[in-house]
Amino acid sequence: MSRLSTKQKGLLNQLREQSKRIEKLSRIEHDLIKEVHPQVGEIKEEMIAAMKENSEHNPPASKKKGH
């Protein structure tokens, strides 16, 4: 049992380190995107509004049984 527990601790430590690296890279990526295009937030909001508007005008087709 001790061996399994040691392996689990090792795996958890690896996962923590990996998640820290991913978070760091995500922050760097976000900063780069903001640098390249400072209006990323505005574009995202516009896209969300457009998608909502589109879904209101074009509701999904209902599925009929037996066809």
Number of C-alpha atoms within 10 A of each C-alpha: 6 7 8 9 10 11 12 12 12 12 12 12 12 12 12 12 12 12 12 12 12 12 12 12 12 12 12 12 12 13 13 12 13 13 11 10 11 12 11 14 11 10 12 11 11 12 12 12 12 12 12 12 11 11 11 10 9 9 8 8 6 6 7 6 5 4 4
